[in-house]
Amino acid sequence: MAEMTTTGTWLVDERKQTAFLEAWVAFAGWASSMDGAGTLRLGRAGRDPGQFVSFGAWQSAELAHAWKAHPEFQERIASVLQHVDQFLPTELEVVATASDGRAALSPLSVARTS
């Protein structure tokens, strides 16, 4: 069970940004209550204030997929998407981490590249 990060690039018209932010915060609050969810974050691109990027940490791909299969997921994500011009989701398997001056490769990433 590899750690996973879900990401999304959200392109939002300036006139819709307040509604988008409110909807995303409500969606992320619900998502962060799911089993295996870590911190969810939303950032804005410095050069393009209409582009946002979200990051969600998950203990495993299986738990992230269970969240996406949850009966409420489609309804809740739709409440965010109605304010968005374009959305590009991505799933990333964590292959290396660094904190407090230490860095490490994920054991699974080493096995897959050998």
Backbone atoms as SQL, in Angstrom:
CREATE TABLE atoms (id INTEGER PRIMARY KEY, chain TEXT, resi INTEGER, resn TEXT, atom TEXT, x REAL, y REAL, z REAL);
INSERT INTO atoms VALUES
  (1, 'A', 1, 'MET', 'N', 0.833, -1.179, 0.000),
  (2, 'A', 1, 'MET', 'CA', 0.000, 0.000, 0.000),
  (3, 'A', 1, 'MET', 'C', 0.876, 1.240, 0.000),
  (4, 'A', 2, 'ALA', 'N', 1.093, 1.813, -1.158),
  (5, 'A', 2, 'ALA', 'CA', 1.939, 2.998, -1.277),
  (6, 'A', 2, 'ALA', 'C', 1.159, 4.261, -0.921),
  (7, 'A', 3, 'GLU', 'N', 1.850, 5.182, -0.276),
  (8, 'A', 3, 'GLU', 'CA', 1.269, 6.491, 0.000),
  (9, 'A', 3, 'GLU', 'C', 0.953, 7.174, -1.332),
  (10, 'A', 4, 'MET', 'N', -0.098, 7.964, -1.350),
  (11, 'A', 4, 'MET', 'CA', -0.530, 8.582, -2.593),
  (12, 'A', 4, 'MET', 'C', -0.944, 10.027, -2.349),
  (13, 'A', 5, 'THR', 'N', -0.762, 10.847, -3.359),
  (14, 'A', 5, 'THR', 'CA', -1.244, 12.221, -3.334),
  (15, 'A', 5, 'THR', 'C', -2.171, 12.414, -4.521),
  (16, 'A', 6, 'THR', 'N', -3.361, 12.935, -4.246),
  (17, 'A', 6, 'THR', 'CA', -4.247, 13.321, -5.341),
  (18, 'A', 6, 'THR', 'C', -4.015, 14.803, -5.585),
  (19, 'A', 7, 'THR', 'N', -3.957, 15.189, -6.844),
  (20, 'A', 7, 'THR', 'CA', -3.777, 16.591, -7.190),
  (21, 'A', 7, 'THR', 'C', -4.797, 16.977, -8.244),
  (22, 'A', 8, 'GLY', 'N', -5.025, 18.244, -8.343),
  (23, 'A', 8, 'GLY', 'CA', -5.907, 18.750, -9.377),
  (24, 'A', 8, 'GLY', 'C', -5.491, 20.153, -9.750),
  (25, 'A', 9, 'THR', 'N', -5.552, 20.442, -11.037),
  (26, 'A', 9, 'THR', 'CA', -5.341, 21.799, -11.519),
  (27, 'A', 9, 'THR', 'C', -6.707, 22.338, -11.900),
  (28, 'A', 10, 'TRP', 'N', -7.052, 23.462, -11.310),
  (29, 'A', 10, 'TRP', 'CA', -8.370, 24.069, -11.465),
  (30, 'A', 10, 'TRP', 'C', -8.199, 25.422, -12.145),
  (31, 'A', 11, 'LEU', 'N', -8.828, 25.627, -13.286),
  (32, 'A', 11, 'LEU', 'CA', -8.814, 26.923, -13.947),
  (33, 'A', 11, 'LEU', 'C', -10.155, 27.587, -13.670),
  (34, 'A', 12, 'VAL', 'N', -10.096, 28.765, -13.046),
  (35, 'A', 12, 'VAL', 'CA', -11.298, 29.406, -12.539),
  (36, 'A', 12, 'VAL', 'C', -11.358, 30.850, -13.014),
  (37, 'A', 13, 'ASP', 'N', -12.459, 31.218, -13.620),
  (38, 'A', 13, 'ASP', 'CA', -12.694, 32.596, -14.025),
  (39, 'A', 13, 'ASP', 'C', -12.686, 33.487, -12.782),
  (40, 'A', 14, 'GLU', 'N', -12.110, 34.663, -12.905),
  (41, 'A', 14, 'GLU', 'CA', -11.996, 35.590, -11.774),
  (42, 'A', 14, 'GLU', 'C', -13.342, 35.869, -11.100),
  (43, 'A', 15, 'ARG', 'N', -14.402, 35.948, -11.885),
  (44, 'A', 15, 'ARG', 'CA', -15.731, 36.245, -11.333),
  (45, 'A', 15, 'ARG', 'C', -16.303, 35.092, -10.518),
  (46, 'A', 16, 'LYS', 'N', -15.751, 33.898, -10.675),
  (47, 'A', 16, 'LYS', 'CA', -16.258, 32.709, -9.985),
  (48, 'A', 16, 'LYS', 'C', -15.378, 32.273, -8.813),
  (49, 'A', 17, 'GLN', 'N', -14.287, 32.990, -8.552),
  (50, 'A', 17, 'GLN', 'CA', -13.298, 32.508, -7.592),
  (51, 'A', 17, 'GLN', 'C', -13.823, 32.422, -6.162),
  (52, 'A', 18, 'THR', 'N', -14.603, 33.371, -5.716),
  (53, 'A', 18, 'THR', 'CA', -15.120, 33.311, -4.348),
  (54, 'A', 18, 'THR', 'C', -16.010, 32.093, -4.169),
  (55, 'A', 19, 'ALA', 'N', -16.918, 31.867, -5.118),
  (56, 'A', 19, 'ALA', 'CA', -17.811, 30.700, -5.044),
  (57, 'A', 19, 'ALA', 'C', -17.009, 29.405, -5.131),
  (58, 'A', 20, 'PHE', 'N', -15.998, 29.375, -6.005),
  (59, 'A', 20, 'PHE', 'CA', -15.140, 28.197, -6.126),
  (60, 'A', 20, 'PHE', 'C', -14.440, 27.904, -4.797),
  (61, 'A', 21, 'LEU', 'N', -13.830, 28.931, -4.191),
  (62, 'A', 21, 'LEU', 'CA', -13.106, 28.732, -2.933),
  (63, 'A', 21, 'LEU', 'C', -14.025, 28.220, -1.830),
  (64, 'A', 22, 'GLU', 'N', -15.212, 28.782, -1.727),
  (65, 'A', 22, 'GLU', 'CA', -16.164, 28.317, -0.717),
  (66, 'A', 22, 'GLU', 'C', -16.567, 26.868, -0.962),
  (67, 'A', 23, 'ALA', 'N', -16.810, 26.521, -2.218),
  (68, 'A', 23, 'ALA', 'CA', -17.194, 25.140, -2.558),
  (69, 'A', 23, 'ALA', 'C', -16.040, 24.181, -2.312),
  (70, 'A', 24, 'TRP', 'N', -14.806, 24.587, -2.670),
  (71, 'A', 24, 'TRP', 'CA', -13.656, 23.710, -2.467),
  (72, 'A', 24, 'TRP', 'C', -13.422, 23.456, -0.980),
  (73, 'A', 25, 'VAL', 'N', -13.537, 24.498, -0.159),
  (74, 'A', 25, 'VAL', 'CA', -13.336, 24.330, 1.283),
  (75, 'A', 25, 'VAL', 'C', -14.367, 23.353, 1.856),
  (76, 'A', 26, 'ALA', 'N', -15.621, 23.457, 1.431),
  (77, 'A', 26, 'ALA', 'CA', -16.650, 22.521, 1.905),
  (78, 'A', 26, 'ALA', 'C', -16.330, 21.098, 1.446),
  (79, 'A', 27, 'PHE', 'N', -15.941, 20.943, 0.182),
  (80, 'A', 27, 'PHE', 'CA', -15.582, 19.635, -0.366),
  (81, 'A', 27, 'PHE', 'C', -14.382, 19.044, 0.375),
  (82, 'A', 28, 'ALA', 'N', -13.341, 19.854, 0.580),
  (83, 'A', 28, 'ALA', 'CA', -12.126, 19.373, 1.239),
  (84, 'A', 28, 'ALA', 'C', -12.392, 19.024, 2.699),
  (85, 'A', 29, 'GLY', 'N', -13.267, 19.769, 3.351),
  (86, 'A', 29, 'GLY', 'CA', -13.630, 19.430, 4.727),
  (87, 'A', 29, 'GLY', 'C', -14.246, 18.052, 4.810),
  (88, 'A', 30, 'TRP', 'N', -15.131, 17.754, 3.873),
  (89, 'A', 30, 'TRP', 'CA', -15.735, 16.423, 3.819),
  (90, 'A', 30, 'TRP', 'C', -14.669, 15.375, 3.473),
  (91, 'A', 31, 'ALA', 'N', -13.855, 15.642, 2.457),
  (92, 'A', 31, 'ALA', 'CA', -12.844, 14.675, 2.014),
  (93, 'A', 31, 'ALA', 'C', -11.852, 14.359, 3.123),
  (94, 'A', 32, 'SER', 'N', -11.475, 15.361, 3.905),
  (95, 'A', 32, 'SER', 'CA', -10.471, 15.135, 4.947),
  (96, 'A', 32, 'SER', 'C', -11.013, 14.302, 6.105),
  (97, 'A', 33, 'SER', 'N', -12.321, 14.082, 6.139),
  (98, 'A', 33, 'SER', 'CA', -12.905, 13.227, 7.185),
  (99, 'A', 33, 'SER', 'C', -12.906, 11.748, 6.797),
  (100, 'A', 34, 'MET', 'N', -12.491, 11.431, 5.584),
  (101, 'A', 34, 'MET', 'CA', -12.497, 10.053, 5.097),
  (102, 'A', 34, 'MET', 'C', -11.320, 9.265, 5.673),
  (103, 'A', 35, 'ASP', 'N', -11.510, 7.951, 5.792),
  (104, 'A', 35, 'ASP', 'CA', -10.432, 7.079, 6.249),
  (105, 'A', 35, 'ASP', 'C', -9.213, 7.230, 5.345),
  (106, 'A', 36, 'GLY', 'N', -8.052, 7.414, 5.951),
  (107, 'A', 36, 'GLY', 'CA', -6.804, 7.479, 5.200),
  (108, 'A', 36, 'GLY', 'C', -6.453, 8.844, 4.659),
  (109, 'A', 37, 'ALA', 'N', -7.332, 9.830, 4.846),
  (110, 'A', 37, 'ALA', 'CA', -7.050, 11.167, 4.328),
  (111, 'A', 37, 'ALA', 'C', -6.089, 11.899, 5.249),
  (112, 'A', 38, 'GLY', 'N', -5.194, 12.621, 4.626),
  (113, 'A', 38, 'GLY', 'CA', -4.296, 13.501, 5.371),
  (114, 'A', 38, 'GLY', 'C', -4.725, 14.933, 5.127),
  (115, 'A', 39, 'THR', 'N', -3.770, 15.812, 5.101),
  (116, 'A', 39, 'THR', 'CA', -4.051, 17.224, 4.876),
  (117, 'A', 39, 'THR', 'C', -4.365, 17.473, 3.405),
  (118, 'A', 40, 'LEU', 'N', -5.389, 18.264, 3.157),
  (119, 'A', 40, 'LEU', 'CA', -5.719, 18.706, 1.809),
  (120, 'A', 40, 'LEU', 'C', -5.407, 20.185, 1.716),
  (121, 'A', 41, 'ARG', 'N', -4.769, 20.579, 0.619),
  (122, 'A', 41, 'ARG', 'CA', -4.357, 21.973, 0.444),
  (123, 'A', 41, 'ARG', 'C', -4.758, 22.464, -0.936),
  (124, 'A', 42, 'LEU', 'N', -4.971, 23.771, -1.010),
  (125, 'A', 42, 'LEU', 'CA', -5.258, 24.426, -2.285),
  (126, 'A', 42, 'LEU', 'C', -4.336, 25.625, -2.393),
  (127, 'A', 43, 'GLY', 'N', -3.609, 25.710, -3.501),
  (128, 'A', 43, 'GLY', 'CA', -2.722, 26.843, -3.737),
  (129, 'A', 43, 'GLY', 'C', -3.108, 27.557, -5.016),
  (130, 'A', 44, 'ARG', 'N', -2.677, 28.791, -5.121),
  (131, 'A', 44, 'ARG', 'CA', -2.928, 29.585, -6.320),
  (132, 'A', 44, 'ARG', 'C', -1.592, 29.820, -7.024),
  (133, 'A', 45, 'ALA', 'N', -1.592, 29.716, -8.332),
  (134, 'A', 45, 'ALA', 'CA', -0.377, 29.964, -9.105),
  (135, 'A', 45, 'ALA', 'C', -0.022, 31.448, -9.044),
  (136, 'A', 46, 'GLY', 'N', 1.233, 31.742, -8.761),
  (137, 'A', 46, 'GLY', 'CA', 1.662, 33.129, -8.641),
  (138, 'A', 46, 'GLY', 'C', 1.558, 33.928, -9.922),
  (139, 'A', 47, 'ARG', 'N', 1.812, 33.296, -11.044),
  (140, 'A', 47, 'ARG', 'CA', 1.792, 34.004, -12.326),
  (141, 'A', 47, 'ARG', 'C', 0.423, 34.009, -12.987),
  (142, 'A', 48, 'ASP', 'N', -0.460, 33.142, -12.524),
  (143, 'A', 48, 'ASP', 'CA', -1.796, 33.052, -13.117),
  (144, 'A', 48, 'ASP', 'C', -2.811, 32.920, -11.988),
  (145, 'A', 49, 'PRO', 'N', -3.377, 34.029, -11.530),
  (146, 'A', 49, 'PRO', 'CA', -4.289, 33.976, -10.385),
  (147, 'A', 49, 'PRO', 'C', -5.581, 33.208, -10.645),
  (148, 'A', 50, 'GLY', 'N', -5.825, 32.799, -11.874),
  (149, 'A', 50, 'GLY', 'CA', -6.994, 31.980, -12.182),
  (150, 'A', 50, 'GLY', 'C', -6.706, 30.491, -12.118),
  (151, 'A', 51, 'GLN', 'N', -5.461, 30.124, -11.849),
  (152, 'A', 51, 'GLN', 'CA', -5.072, 28.708, -11.774),
  (153, 'A', 51, 'GLN', 'C', -4.816, 28.328, -10.326),
  (154, 'A', 52, 'PHE', 'N', -5.494, 27.293, -9.890),
  (155, 'A', 52, 'PHE', 'CA', -5.334, 26.757, -8.550),
  (156, 'A', 52, 'PHE', 'C', -4.858, 25.319, -8.664),
  (157, 'A', 53, 'VAL', 'N', -4.112, 24.856, -7.663),
  (158, 'A', 53, 'VAL', 'CA', -3.655, 23.472, -7.616),
  (159, 'A', 53, 'VAL', 'C', -3.991, 22.926, -6.236),
  (160, 'A', 54, 'SER', 'N', -4.658, 21.777, -6.215),
  (161, 'A', 54, 'SER', 'CA', -4.999, 21.134, -4.950),
  (162, 'A', 54, 'SER', 'C', -4.113, 19.911, -4.742),
  (163, 'A', 55, 'PHE', 'N', -3.850, 19.612, -3.467),
  (164, 'A', 55, 'PHE', 'CA', -3.046, 18.460, -3.079),
  (165, 'A', 55, 'PHE', 'C', -3.753, 17.760, -1.929),
  (166, 'A', 56, 'GLY', 'N', -3.926, 16.473, -2.042),
  (167, 'A', 56, 'GLY', 'CA', -4.513, 15.692, -0.963),
  (168, 'A', 56, 'GLY', 'C', -3.647, 14.496, -0.660),
  (169, 'A', 57, 'ALA', 'N', -3.182, 14.386, 0.572),
  (170, 'A', 57, 'ALA', 'CA', -2.345, 13.262, 0.988),
  (171, 'A', 57, 'ALA', 'C', -3.238, 12.110, 1.443),
  (172, 'A', 58, 'TRP', 'N', -2.905, 10.909, 1.012),
  (173, 'A', 58, 'TRP', 'CA', -3.655, 9.698, 1.365),
  (174, 'A', 58, 'TRP', 'C', -2.688, 8.633, 1.835),
  (175, 'A', 59, 'GLN', 'N', -3.100, 7.856, 2.816),
  (176, 'A', 59, 'GLN', 'CA', -2.240, 6.791, 3.339),
  (177, 'A', 59, 'GLN', 'C', -1.960, 5.719, 2.292),
  (178, 'A', 60, 'SER', 'N', -2.889, 5.529, 1.363),
  (179, 'A', 60, 'SER', 'CA', -2.693, 4.525, 0.318),
  (180, 'A', 60, 'SER', 'C', -3.584, 4.833, -0.875),
  (181, 'A', 61, 'ALA', 'N', -3.220, 4.256, -2.007),
  (182, 'A', 61, 'ALA', 'CA', -4.049, 4.396, -3.209),
  (183, 'A', 61, 'ALA', 'C', -5.415, 3.766, -2.987),
  (184, 'A', 62, 'GLU', 'N', -5.455, 2.660, -2.265),
  (185, 'A', 62, 'GLU', 'CA', -6.720, 1.972, -2.018),
  (186, 'A', 62, 'GLU', 'C', -7.701, 2.868, -1.265),
  (187, 'A', 63, 'LEU', 'N', -7.214, 3.594, -0.261),
  (188, 'A', 63, 'LEU', 'CA', -8.091, 4.478, 0.507),
  (189, 'A', 63, 'LEU', 'C', -8.524, 5.686, -0.321),
  (190, 'A', 64, 'ALA', 'N', -7.644, 6.203, -1.157),
  (191, 'A', 64, 'ALA', 'CA', -8.025, 7.312, -2.043),
  (192, 'A', 64, 'ALA', 'C', -9.086, 6.851, -3.036),
  (193, 'A', 65, 'HIS', 'N', -8.947, 5.660, -3.554),
  (194, 'A', 65, 'HIS', 'CA', -9.933, 5.136, -4.508),
  (195, 'A', 65, 'HIS', 'C', -11.267, 4.857, -3.815),
  (196, 'A', 66, 'ALA', 'N', -11.217, 4.414, -2.559),
  (197, 'A', 66, 'ALA', 'CA', -12.458, 4.206, -1.800),
  (198, 'A', 66, 'ALA', 'C', -13.178, 5.540, -1.600),
  (199, 'A', 67, 'TRP', 'N', -12.434, 6.606, -1.355),
  (200, 'A', 67, 'TRP', 'CA', -13.023, 7.942, -1.227),
  (201, 'A', 67, 'TRP', 'C', -13.719, 8.346, -2.525),
  (202, 'A', 68, 'LYS', 'N', -13.049, 8.127, -3.652),
  (203, 'A', 68, 'LYS', 'CA', -13.646, 8.495, -4.945),
  (204, 'A', 68, 'LYS', 'C', -14.854, 7.624, -5.285),
  (205, 'A', 69, 'ALA', 'N', -14.927, 6.432, -4.719),
  (206, 'A', 69, 'ALA', 'CA', -16.063, 5.541, -4.964),
  (207, 'A', 69, 'ALA', 'C', -17.207, 5.777, -3.973),
  (208, 'A', 70, 'HIS', 'N', -16.993, 6.633, -2.989),
  (209, 'A', 70, 'HIS', 'CA', -18.011, 6.918, -1.979),
  (210, 'A', 70, 'HIS', 'C', -19.278, 7.438, -2.667),
  (211, 'A', 71, 'PRO', 'N', -20.452, 7.025, -2.219),
  (212, 'A', 71, 'PRO', 'CA', -21.702, 7.451, -2.867),
  (213, 'A', 71, 'PRO', 'C', -21.884, 8.969, -2.967),
  (214, 'A', 72, 'GLU', 'N', -21.310, 9.741, -2.060),
  (215, 'A', 72, 'GLU', 'CA', -21.466, 11.199, -2.086),
  (216, 'A', 72, 'GLU', 'C', -20.427, 11.915, -2.942),
  (217, 'A', 73, 'PHE', 'N', -19.388, 11.205, -3.381),
  (218, 'A', 73, 'PHE', 'CA', -18.281, 11.874, -4.068),
  (219, 'A', 73, 'PHE', 'C', -18.747, 12.665, -5.283),
  (220, 'A', 74, 'GLN', 'N', -19.494, 12.056, -6.178),
  (221, 'A', 74, 'GLN', 'CA', -19.896, 12.732, -7.417),
  (222, 'A', 74, 'GLN', 'C', -20.692, 14.005, -7.144),
  (223, 'A', 75, 'GLU', 'N', -21.614, 13.932, -6.214),
  (224, 'A', 75, 'GLU', 'CA', -22.419, 15.108, -5.874),
  (225, 'A', 75, 'GLU', 'C', -21.548, 16.217, -5.283),
  (226, 'A', 76, 'ARG', 'N', -20.647, 15.852, -4.409),
  (227, 'A', 76, 'ARG', 'CA', -19.810, 16.854, -3.745),
  (228, 'A', 76, 'ARG', 'C', -18.794, 17.482, -4.704),
  (229, 'A', 77, 'ILE', 'N', -18.187, 16.673, -5.576),
  (230, 'A', 77, 'ILE', 'CA', -17.229, 17.247, -6.529),
  (231, 'A', 77, 'ILE', 'C', -17.963, 18.118, -7.547),
  (232, 'A', 78, 'ALA', 'N', -19.188, 17.752, -7.897),
  (233, 'A', 78, 'ALA', 'CA', -19.981, 18.561, -8.837),
  (234, 'A', 78, 'ALA', 'C', -20.241, 19.956, -8.284),
  (235, 'A', 79, 'SER', 'N', -20.372, 20.063, -6.953),
  (236, 'A', 79, 'SER', 'CA', -20.612, 21.371, -6.354),
  (237, 'A', 79, 'SER', 'C', -19.402, 22.299, -6.513),
  (238, 'A', 80, 'VAL', 'N', -18.221, 21.722, -6.679),
  (239, 'A', 80, 'VAL', 'CA', -17.012, 22.511, -6.929),
  (240, 'A', 80, 'VAL', 'C', -16.866, 22.770, -8.428),
  (241, 'A', 81, 'LEU', 'N', -17.070, 21.736, -9.223),
  (242, 'A', 81, 'LEU', 'CA', -16.857, 21.837, -10.665),
  (243, 'A', 81, 'LEU', 'C', -17.770, 22.844, -11.345),
  (244, 'A', 82, 'GLN', 'N', -18.911, 23.144, -10.767),
  (245, 'A', 82, 'GLN', 'CA', -19.815, 24.111, -11.394),
  (246, 'A', 82, 'GLN', 'C', -19.203, 25.515, -11.469),
  (247, 'A', 83, 'HIS', 'N', -18.151, 25.769, -10.720),
  (248, 'A', 83, 'HIS', 'CA', -17.504, 27.078, -10.693),
  (249, 'A', 83, 'HIS', 'C', -16.184, 27.094, -11.469),
  (250, 'A', 84, 'VAL', 'N', -15.881, 26.006, -12.169),
  (251, 'A', 84, 'VAL', 'CA', -14.564, 25.808, -12.776),
  (252, 'A', 84, 'VAL', 'C', -14.678, 25.744, -14.293),
  (253, 'A', 85, 'ASP', 'N', -13.732, 26.401, -14.973),
  (254, 'A', 85, 'ASP', 'CA', -13.692, 26.342, -16.432),
  (255, 'A', 85, 'ASP', 'C', -13.011, 25.058, -16.919),
  (256, 'A', 86, 'GLN', 'N', -12.028, 24.582, -16.151),
  (257, 'A', 86, 'GLN', 'CA', -11.318, 23.353, -16.527),
  (258, 'A', 86, 'GLN', 'C', -10.756, 22.715, -15.264),
  (259, 'A', 87, 'PHE', 'N', -10.772, 21.381, -15.213),
  (260, 'A', 87, 'PHE', 'CA', -10.223, 20.632, -14.089),
  (261, 'A', 87, 'PHE', 'C', -9.420, 19.463, -14.627),
  (262, 'A', 88, 'LEU', 'N', -8.180, 19.331, -14.180),
  (263, 'A', 88, 'LEU', 'CA', -7.307, 18.238, -14.584),
  (264, 'A', 88, 'LEU', 'C', -6.845, 17.489, -13.339),
  (265, 'A', 89, 'PRO', 'N', -7.449, 16.328, -13.030),
  (266, 'A', 89, 'PRO', 'CA', -7.032, 15.558, -11.852),
  (267, 'A', 89, 'PRO', 'C', -5.842, 14.658, -12.159),
  (268, 'A', 90, 'THR', 'N', -5.055, 14.394, -11.127),
  (269, 'A', 90, 'THR', 'CA', -3.902, 13.506, -11.248),
  (270, 'A', 90, 'THR', 'C', -3.740, 12.742, -9.941),
  (271, 'A', 91, 'GLU', 'N', -3.249, 11.522, -10.037),
  (272, 'A', 91, 'GLU', 'CA', -2.868, 10.742, -8.854),
  (273, 'A', 91, 'GLU', 'C', -1.372, 10.513, -8.918),
  (274, 'A', 92, 'LEU', 'N', -0.696, 10.781, -7.811),
  (275, 'A', 92, 'LEU', 'CA', 0.755, 10.612, -7.745),
  (276, 'A', 92, 'LEU', 'C', 1.113, 9.625, -6.646),
  (277, 'A', 93, 'GLU', 'N', 1.890, 8.610, -6.980),
  (278, 'A', 93, 'GLU', 'CA', 2.434, 7.703, -5.972),
  (279, 'A', 93, 'GLU', 'C', 3.664, 8.373, -5.370),
  (280, 'A', 94, 'VAL', 'N', 3.724, 8.454, -4.072),
  (281, 'A', 94, 'VAL', 'CA', 4.865, 9.078, -3.407),
  (282, 'A', 94, 'VAL', 'C', 6.064, 8.136, -3.532),
  (283, 'A', 95, 'VAL', 'N', 7.157, 8.646, -4.131),
  (284, 'A', 95, 'VAL', 'CA', 8.345, 7.822, -4.333),
  (285, 'A', 95, 'VAL', 'C', 9.532, 8.286, -3.499),
  (286, 'A', 96, 'ALA', 'N', 9.476, 9.502, -2.970),
  (287, 'A', 96, 'ALA', 'CA', 10.545, 10.005, -2.112),
  (288, 'A', 96, 'ALA', 'C', 9.978, 11.100, -1.220),
  (289, 'A', 97, 'THR', 'N', 10.542, 11.227, -0.034),
  (290, 'A', 97, 'THR', 'CA', 10.130, 12.265, 0.901),
  (291, 'A', 97, 'THR', 'C', 11.362, 12.886, 1.546),
  (292, 'A', 98, 'ALA', 'N', 11.195, 14.098, 2.038),
  (293, 'A', 98, 'ALA', 'CA', 12.252, 14.769, 2.773),
  (294, 'A', 98, 'ALA', 'C', 11.621, 15.674, 3.817),
  (295, 'A', 99, 'SER', 'N', 12.168, 15.659, 5.018),
  (296, 'A', 99, 'SER', 'CA', 11.749, 16.572, 6.077),
  (297, 'A', 99, 'SER', 'C', 12.816, 16.576, 7.157),
  (298, 'A', 100, 'ASP', 'N', 12.905, 17.675, 7.845),
  (299, 'A', 100, 'ASP', 'CA', 13.858, 17.798, 8.947),
  (300, 'A', 100, 'ASP', 'C', 15.284, 17.416, 8.545),
  (301, 'A', 101, 'GLY', 'N', 15.664, 17.741, 7.319),
  (302, 'A', 101, 'GLY', 'CA', 17.022, 17.458, 6.863),
  (303, 'A', 101, 'GLY', 'C', 17.283, 16.023, 6.452),
  (304, 'A', 102, 'ARG', 'N', 16.256, 15.192, 6.450),
  (305, 'A', 102, 'ARG', 'CA', 16.415, 13.787, 6.048),
  (306, 'A', 102, 'ARG', 'C', 15.594, 13.528, 4.799),
  (307, 'A', 103, 'ALA', 'N', 16.118, 12.694, 3.925),
  (308, 'A', 103, 'ALA', 'CA', 15.411, 12.328, 2.703),
  (309, 'A', 103, 'ALA', 'C', 15.457, 10.817, 2.533),
  (310, 'A', 104, 'ALA', 'N', 14.416, 10.270, 1.920),
  (311, 'A', 104, 'ALA', 'CA', 14.363, 8.817, 1.726),
  (312, 'A', 104, 'ALA', 'C', 13.521, 8.487, 0.514),
  (313, 'A', 105, 'LEU', 'N', 13.889, 7.401, -0.134),
  (314, 'A', 105, 'LEU', 'CA', 13.079, 6.838, -1.209),
  (315, 'A', 105, 'LEU', 'C', 12.066, 5.882, -0.606),
  (316, 'A', 106, 'SER', 'N', 10.921, 5.796, -1.227),
  (317, 'A', 106, 'SER', 'CA', 9.931, 4.814, -0.829),
  (318, 'A', 106, 'SER', 'C', 10.446, 3.425, -1.200),
  (319, 'A', 107, 'PRO', 'N', 10.283, 2.423, -0.354),
  (320, 'A', 107, 'PRO', 'CA', 10.748, 1.071, -0.695),
  (321, 'A', 107, 'PRO', 'C', 10.149, 0.567, -2.004),
  (322, 'A', 108, 'LEU', 'N', 8.891, 0.896, -2.259),
  (323, 'A', 108, 'LEU', 'CA', 8.257, 0.445, -3.499),
  (324, 'A', 108, 'LEU', 'C', 8.849, 1.129, -4.708),
  (325, 'A', 109, 'SER', 'N', 9.243, 2.394, -4.609),
  (326, 'A', 109, 'SER', 'CA', 9.818, 3.096, -5.755),
  (327, 'A', 109, 'SER', 'C', 11.160, 2.494, -6.134),
  (328, 'A', 110, 'VAL', 'N', 11.942, 2.077, -5.150),
  (329, 'A', 110, 'VAL', 'CA', 13.239, 1.460, -5.408),
  (330, 'A', 110, 'VAL', 'C', 13.034, 0.138, -6.133),
  (331, 'A', 111, 'ALA', 'N', 12.059, -0.655, -5.680),
  (332, 'A', 111, 'ALA', 'CA', 11.804, -1.958, -6.301),
  (333, 'A', 111, 'ALA', 'C', 11.344, -1.801, -7.753),
  (334, 'A', 112, 'ARG', 'N', 10.571, -0.774, -8.060),
  (335, 'A', 112, 'ARG', 'CA', 10.049, -0.590, -9.404),
  (336, 'A', 112, 'ARG', 'C', 11.075, -0.045, -10.377),
  (337, 'A', 113, 'THR', 'N', 12.102, 0.637, -9.888),
  (338, 'A', 113, 'THR', 'CA', 13.103, 1.203, -10.798),
  (339, 'A', 113, 'THR', 'C', 14.293, 0.277, -10.992),
  (340, 'A', 114, 'SER', 'N', 14.396, -0.771, -10.209),
  (341, 'A', 114, 'SER', 'CA', 15.547, -1.690, -10.311),
  (342, 'A', 114, 'SER', 'C', 15.400, -2.606, -11.499);
